[in-house]
Amino acid sequence: MWSDRDSAIRLVSSDIAKGLFRRINPTILDQFPVIERQAFPRTLEDIKLGKSVYAQILQAIFHTIRTRGETIDTLEGIALTILEDVFSRLSELELKGELEPNRVVRELEKAFTEHPSLLDRASVVARQPLEIEAEQAQHLEWELEHRVLKVIDDQGAISTAFALCEQGHILTAAHVALDENNSPRRLKLAFRYGDVRARTEKETREHAIVRVSSTSKDFAILQLAHQDWREFRSCGLLGDREDQKRERVRLALRDENSLRGHPVLCFGYQAQPTRDGHRFKDPCPVRATVARHKPVRNIEFVDKYGHVIHEQSCLVLIIAEGEERIGKGMSGGPILDLQTGEVIAMTTGAQRMGQIQQPYKNRKERLPLAEYGFGVLLSDIAESWPEFEKCCLAQQ
């Protein structure tokens, strides 16, 4: 019987192998289902071909990860470069006619030993990036821009919120809406609108009201005074101006397993400079990928001293090297599934220190923040707040 851990490792092994085969012999991908059956036979009847070097490679990758996986400690920023280097060396061996399964094992074993915690990275490296037409990407960002709001507390700290429906329900993170005593903060909301070269920022006159909150799932529902909400709507919130009528992005209650490996777009306000030192006044997009193995994991957020301050089950997002990171201020912003165009989660825990219980080991590990992001599924929010389905989903 396959254990959950074996299944996760098999999934990642297949990802690595596909990436390898794509480089050294793309035509073999047509036979990948047969290779998988031979490498991982359920019964003797599954073995219908003679020995295949490719099946041996796949089995060798699986064996390496399975036996050396317990040494995996932390995810490193150079993981992509390492795997690229491994693939490059293997490609050279292929050209020389020296590519043998035991050489593959040695190369991969060396990579995983010297640079641990590559399982999450491998799923990002091996998958082909989703190509989105510029016009479609622009439309999706336009839609999100007309639903996100800037949250400003009485200390001037910036976070993000997301307008869910015409009834004025606004979603944000509980750690944004509540203070350390779980009392509502004094929050003003702002909506930026207009031409990109001449933005106008409209701020609420009154403080937002916290209608619903859950610290265990880190979400809160805000509501504005009637006059503030009406003015936001007249400025284009939810895309209601006559010259902006387009198909809206939809909200979706999705199971975590249906999101494995999906590319997503996180959207929100950055409260700090980007990697190149630029400061954005407008909300920013960040691309990421939902973890392929065990996409929801238990996260312990810790302070600078390593003390656990909050524990939460989160959707795990992996950020590829070179992409902008999910920065402080994006908490409360929407996470959009780029394959379906649906908002499926809310960003949480942006730029906090944290520890993660990885699915391939028994102990926790410290997270490199720039390469992970976390989300709260809308399906989890709906479980705690029944009005979500009755009102927000019903209006779509």
C-alpha positions as CSV (number, residue, x, y, z in Angstrom):
1,M,0.0,0.0,0.0
2,W,1.2,3.5,-0.8
3,S,1.5,5.9,2.2
4,D,0.6,9.6,1.8
5,R,4.3,10.3,2.0
6,D,5.1,7.8,-0.8
7,S,2.4,9.4,-2.9
8,A,3.7,12.9,-2.4
9,I,7.3,11.8,-3.2
10,R,6.1,9.9,-6.3
11,L,4.3,13.1,-7.5
12,V,7.5,15.2,-7.1
13,S,9.7,12.4,-8.6
14,S,7.4,12.5,-11.7
15,D,7.8,16.2,-11.9
16,I,11.6,16.1,-11.7
17,A,11.6,13.2,-14.3
18,K,9.3,15.1,-16.7
19,G,11.6,18.1,-16.5
20,L,14.6,16.0,-17.1
21,F,13.1,14.1,-20.1
22,R,11.8,17.3,-21.6
23,R,15.4,18.5,-21.8
24,I,17.2,15.3,-22.9
25,N,14.5,13.6,-25.0
26,P,11.1,15.4,-25.3
27,T,9.6,12.6,-27.4
28,I,9.7,10.2,-24.5
29,L,7.0,12.3,-22.7
30,D,4.4,10.7,-25.0
31,Q,5.2,7.4,-23.3
32,F,5.3,8.8,-19.7
33,P,2.2,6.9,-18.5
34,V,3.9,3.6,-19.6
35,I,7.1,4.7,-17.9
36,E,5.2,5.4,-14.6
37,R,3.5,2.0,-14.7
38,Q,6.8,0.3,-15.2
39,A,8.6,2.4,-12.5
40,F,5.8,2.0,-10.0
41,P,3.9,-1.2,-10.8
42,R,0.8,-1.9,-8.7
43,T,0.7,-5.5,-9.9
44,L,2.9,-7.7,-12.1
45,E,0.3,-7.3,-14.9
46,D,1.3,-3.6,-15.2
47,I,4.7,-4.6,-16.5
48,K,4.2,-5.0,-20.2
49,L,7.5,-3.8,-21.6
50,G,11.1,-4.8,-21.3
51,K,13.6,-2.9,-19.2
52,S,13.5,0.9,-19.9
53,V,16.3,3.3,-19.0
54,Y,13.7,6.0,-18.5
55,A,11.6,3.9,-16.1
56,Q,14.8,3.1,-14.2
57,I,15.6,6.8,-14.0
58,L,12.2,7.6,-12.6
59,Q,12.5,4.8,-10.1
60,A,15.9,6.0,-9.1
61,I,14.7,9.5,-8.6
62,F,11.9,8.2,-6.4
63,H,14.3,6.0,-4.4
64,T,16.7,8.9,-3.8
65,I,14.0,11.2,-2.5
66,R,12.4,8.5,-0.4
67,T,15.7,7.4,1.3
68,R,17.3,10.8,1.6
69,G,14.2,12.9,2.2
70,E,14.6,12.9,6.0
71,T,17.8,15.0,5.6
72,I,15.8,17.8,3.9
73,D,15.9,20.9,6.1
74,T,15.3,24.2,4.5
75,L,14.3,25.6,1.1
76,E,17.1,27.7,-0.4
77,G,16.8,30.5,-2.9
78,I,19.4,28.9,-5.2
79,A,17.3,25.7,-5.6
80,L,16.3,26.6,-9.2
81,T,19.9,27.1,-10.2
82,I,20.9,23.8,-8.6
83,L,18.3,21.8,-10.5
84,E,19.1,23.6,-13.7
85,D,22.7,22.6,-13.2
86,V,21.8,19.0,-12.6
87,F,19.7,18.9,-15.8
88,S,22.6,20.5,-17.7
89,R,25.1,18.0,-16.5
90,L,22.7,15.1,-17.3
91,S,22.1,16.6,-20.8
92,E,25.9,16.6,-21.4
93,L,26.0,12.9,-20.4
94,E,23.2,12.1,-22.8
95,L,25.1,13.8,-25.7
96,K,28.2,11.7,-24.8
97,G,26.1,8.5,-24.6
98,E,27.0,8.1,-21.0
99,L,23.6,8.7,-19.4
100,E,23.0,5.7,-17.1
101,P,20.5,5.4,-14.2
102,N,23.2,5.2,-11.6
103,R,24.7,8.4,-12.8
104,V,21.3,10.1,-12.4
105,V,21.0,8.7,-8.9
106,R,24.4,10.2,-8.0
107,E,23.7,13.6,-9.5
108,L,20.3,13.9,-7.8
109,E,21.6,12.5,-4.5
110,K,24.4,15.1,-4.6
111,A,21.9,17.9,-5.3
112,F,19.5,16.9,-2.5
113,T,22.4,16.3,0.0
114,E,24.2,19.6,-0.6
115,H,21.1,21.7,-1.1
116,P,18.2,20.3,0.9
117,S,14.4,20.9,0.7
118,L,14.1,20.9,-3.0
119,L,10.8,19.0,-3.2
120,D,8.7,22.2,-3.3
121,R,11.1,23.8,-5.7
122,A,11.1,20.8,-8.0
123,S,7.3,21.1,-8.6
124,V,7.8,24.7,-9.8
125,V,10.9,24.0,-12.0
126,A,9.4,21.0,-13.7
127,R,6.1,22.4,-14.7
128,Q,5.7,24.5,-17.8
129,P,4.7,28.1,-16.9
130,L,1.1,29.0,-17.8
131,E,1.1,31.4,-20.7
132,I,-1.5,34.1,-20.4
133,E,-2.3,36.6,-23.1
134,A,-1.4,40.2,-22.2
135,E,-5.0,41.3,-22.8
136,Q,-6.4,38.6,-20.5
137,A,-3.8,39.4,-17.8
138,Q,-4.7,43.0,-18.0
139,H,-8.4,42.3,-17.7
140,L,-7.8,40.1,-14.6
141,E,-5.7,42.8,-12.9
142,W,-8.3,45.4,-13.8
143,E,-11.0,43.3,-12.2
144,L,-9.0,42.9,-9.0
145,E,-8.1,46.6,-8.9
146,H,-11.8,47.4,-8.9
147,R,-12.4,45.1,-5.9
148,V,-9.4,45.7,-3.6
149,L,-9.3,48.4,-0.9
150,K,-6.4,49.9,1.0
151,V,-6.8,49.4,4.8
152,I,-5.2,52.1,7.0
153,D,-5.0,51.8,10.7
154,D,-4.7,54.7,13.2
155,Q,-0.9,54.2,13.1
156,G,-0.8,54.6,9.4
157,A,0.0,50.9,8.7
158,I,-1.2,49.7,5.3
159,S,-3.0,46.4,4.5
160,T,-5.5,45.1,2.0
161,A,-9.2,44.2,1.9
162,F,-11.4,42.8,-0.9
163,A,-15.0,43.7,-1.7
164,L,-17.1,40.5,-1.9
165,C,-20.5,41.6,-3.0
166,E,-22.9,44.5,-3.6
167,Q,-24.3,44.2,0.0
168,G,-21.0,45.8,1.2
169,H,-19.3,42.7,2.8
170,I,-15.5,43.3,2.7
171,L,-13.0,40.6,3.4
172,T,-9.6,41.1,5.2
173,A,-7.4,39.2,7.6
174,A,-8.2,39.0,11.3
175,H,-4.7,40.2,12.2
176,V,-5.4,43.3,10.1
177,A,-8.8,44.0,11.7
178,L,-8.1,43.1,15.3
179,D,-5.4,44.2,17.7
180,E,-3.3,42.0,20.0
181,N,-6.2,41.8,22.5
182,N,-8.6,40.8,19.7
183,S,-10.4,44.1,19.9
184,P,-11.4,45.9,16.6
185,R,-8.9,48.4,15.3
186,R,-9.8,51.8,14.2
187,L,-9.6,51.3,10.4
188,K,-10.1,53.7,7.5
189,L,-10.5,52.2,4.0
190,A,-9.4,53.8,0.7
191,F,-10.2,53.1,-2.9
192,R,-7.8,54.1,-5.7
193,Y,-9.4,54.7,-9.1
194,G,-9.0,56.5,-12.4
195,D,-6.4,56.5,-15.2
196,V,-3.1,54.9,-14.2
197,R,-1.3,58.2,-14.9
198,A,-3.8,60.2,-12.8
199,R,-5.1,58.1,-9.9
200,T,-7.5,59.5,-7.3
201,E,-7.7,58.1,-3.8
202,K,-11.0,58.2,-2.0
203,E,-10.9,57.5,1.8
204,T,-13.8,56.7,4.1
205,R,-15.1,59.4,6.4
206,E,-16.0,56.9,9.1
207,H,-14.2,53.9,10.5
208,A,-15.1,50.5,9.2
209,I,-17.1,48.1,11.4
210,V,-15.9,44.6,12.1
211,R,-19.0,42.4,11.6
212,V,-17.5,39.0,11.8
213,S,-14.0,37.7,12.7
214,S,-12.1,34.4,13.2
215,T,-8.6,34.4,14.7
216,S,-8.2,30.7,14.1
217,K,-8.8,31.1,10.4
218,D,-7.5,34.7,10.2
219,F,-10.3,36.4,8.4
220,A,-12.6,39.3,9.2
221,I,-15.7,40.8,7.5
222,L,-15.8,44.6,7.5
223,Q,-18.7,46.9,6.6
224,L,-18.7,50.6,5.8
225,A,-21.1,53.4,6.6
226,H,-23.8,53.7,4.0
227,Q,-22.5,57.0,2.6
228,D,-18.9,55.7,2.3
229,W,-20.0,52.6,0.5
230,R,-22.2,54.5,-1.9
231,E,-19.4,56.9,-2.7
232,F,-16.9,54.0,-3.3
233,R,-19.5,52.4,-5.7
234,S,-19.9,55.6,-7.6
235,C,-16.1,55.8,-8.1
236,G,-16.1,52.3,-9.7
237,L,-15.7,49.8,-6.8
238,L,-17.0,46.5,-8.2
239,G,-16.8,47.9,-11.7
240,D,-20.1,49.6,-11.7
241,R,-19.5,52.7,-13.8
242,E,-21.2,52.5,-17.2
243,D,-18.0,52.7,-19.2
244,Q,-16.5,49.8,-17.2
245,K,-19.1,47.1,-17.6
246,R,-17.2,43.8,-18.0
247,E,-17.5,40.2,-16.9
248,R,-16.5,40.1,-13.2
249,V,-14.1,37.6,-11.6
250,R,-16.1,35.0,-9.7
251,L,-15.6,33.7,-6.2
252,A,-15.2,30.0,-5.8
253,L,-15.2,27.5,-3.0
254,R,-12.5,25.1,-4.0
255,D,-11.1,22.0,-2.4
256,E,-7.3,22.2,-1.8
257,N,-6.7,19.0,-3.8
258,S,-8.2,20.5,-6.9
259,L,-5.7,23.4,-6.7
260,R,-2.5,21.3,-6.7
261,G,0.2,22.9,-8.9
262,H,-2.2,25.7,-10.1
263,P,-0.6,29.0,-10.9
264,V,-2.2,31.8,-8.9
265,L,-2.1,35.6,-8.8
266,C,-1.9,37.3,-5.4
267,F,-3.0,41.0,-5.4
268,G,-2.7,43.6,-2.7
269,Y,-0.9,46.7,-1.4
270,Q,2.8,46.5,-0.6
271,A,3.6,48.3,2.6
272,Q,7.4,48.1,1.9
273,P,9.7,48.6,-1.1
274,T,10.0,45.9,-3.7
275,R,13.3,44.0,-4.3
276,D,14.5,46.8,-6.5
277,G,13.6,49.5,-4.0
278,H,10.5,50.7,-5.8
279,R,7.5,51.8,-3.8
280,F,4.0,51.2,-5.3
281,K,1.0,53.3,-4.4
282,D,-1.3,51.0,-6.3
283,P,-2.0,47.3,-5.5
284,C,0.6,44.9,-6.9
285,P,0.3,41.4,-8.5
286,V,2.5,38.6,-7.3
287,R,2.6,35.2,-9.2
288,A,2.9,32.0,-7.3
289,T,2.1,28.3,-7.5
290,V,0.0,26.2,-5.2
291,A,2.2,23.4,-3.6
292,R,1.6,20.1,-5.5
293,H,2.1,17.8,-2.5
294,K,0.0,18.5,0.6
295,P,-1.1,22.0,-0.5
296,V,-2.6,22.8,2.9
297,R,-0.1,22.5,5.8
298,N,0.1,23.6,9.4
299,I,2.0,26.8,9.8
300,E,3.4,28.3,13.1
301,F,4.0,32.0,12.8
302,V,6.7,33.1,15.1
303,D,8.2,36.5,16.3
304,K,11.8,37.6,15.8
305,Y,12.8,35.6,18.9
306,G,11.3,32.4,17.5
307,H,8.3,32.3,19.9
308,V,5.1,30.9,18.3
309,I,2.5,33.7,18.2
310,H,-0.1,32.1,16.0
311,E,-0.8,28.6,14.5
312,Q,-2.9,28.2,11.4
313,S,-3.7,25.7,8.6
314,C,-2.8,27.5,5.4
315,L,-2.8,27.0,1.6
316,V,0.9,26.9,0.7
317,L,2.1,29.0,-2.2
318,I,5.6,28.7,-3.7
319,I,7.1,31.7,-5.4
320,A,9.5,31.1,-8.2
321,E,12.9,32.7,-8.3
322,G,12.8,36.2,-9.9
323,E,9.2,36.8,-9.0
324,E,8.2,39.6,-6.7
325,R,7.6,38.3,-3.2
326,I,4.4,38.6,-1.1
327,G,5.2,41.5,1.1
328,K,3.8,43.0,4.2
329,G,0.6,44.8,3.5
330,M,-0.8,42.2,1.1
331,S,-2.6,40.3,3.9
332,G,-6.3,40.4,3.2
333,G,-5.9,40.6,-0.5
334,P,-7.4,38.1,-3.0
335,I,-5.7,35.0,-4.5
336,L,-6.9,34.3,-8.0
337,D,-6.6,30.9,-9.8
338,L,-5.1,31.8,-13.2
339,Q,-6.3,28.5,-14.7
340,T,-10.0,29.3,-14.0
341,G,-10.0,33.1,-13.4
342,E,-11.7,32.6,-10.0
343,V,-10.8,34.1,-6.6
344,I,-10.2,31.0,-4.4
345,A,-8.4,32.3,-1.3
346,M,-7.2,35.3,0.7
347,T,-3.6,36.1,1.5
348,T,-2.5,35.7,5.1
349,G,0.7,35.9,7.1
350,A,2.6,37.9,4.5
351,Q,6.2,38.5,5.5
352,R,5.9,37.0,9.0
353,M,8.5,34.6,10.3
354,G,7.2,31.1,10.4
355,Q,7.8,27.3,10.7
356,I,6.2,24.7,8.6
357,Q,5.4,21.0,9.2
358,Q,6.6,19.5,5.9
359,P,4.8,16.4,4.6
360,Y,8.1,14.5,4.0
361,K,9.6,14.7,7.5
362,N,8.6,14.5,11.2
363,R,10.1,17.8,12.4
364,K,9.4,21.4,11.7
365,E,11.6,23.7,9.6
366,R,12.1,27.5,9.5
367,L,10.8,29.1,6.3
368,P,12.6,31.5,4.0
369,L,9.8,34.1,3.6
370,A,10.7,35.3,0.2
371,E,9.9,31.9,-1.4
372,Y,6.6,31.0,0.3
373,G,3.2,32.6,0.6
374,F,0.1,31.5,2.5
375,G,-3.6,31.7,2.0
376,V,-6.9,31.1,3.6
377,L,-9.3,29.2,1.3
378,L,-12.7,30.8,0.7
379,S,-14.2,27.4,1.4
380,D,-12.8,27.6,5.0
381,I,-14.2,31.1,5.4
382,A,-17.7,29.9,4.2
383,E,-17.6,27.1,6.8
384,S,-17.2,29.7,9.6
385,W,-19.5,32.4,8.1
386,P,-22.7,30.9,6.4
387,E,-23.6,34.3,5.1
388,F,-20.8,34.0,2.5
389,E,-22.8,31.4,0.5
390,K,-26.2,32.9,1.1
391,C,-25.2,36.4,0.1
392,C,-21.8,36.8,-1.7
393,L,-22.0,33.6,-3.8
394,A,-25.7,33.9,-4.5
395,Q,-25.2,37.4,-6.1
396,Q,-22.8,36.1,-8.7
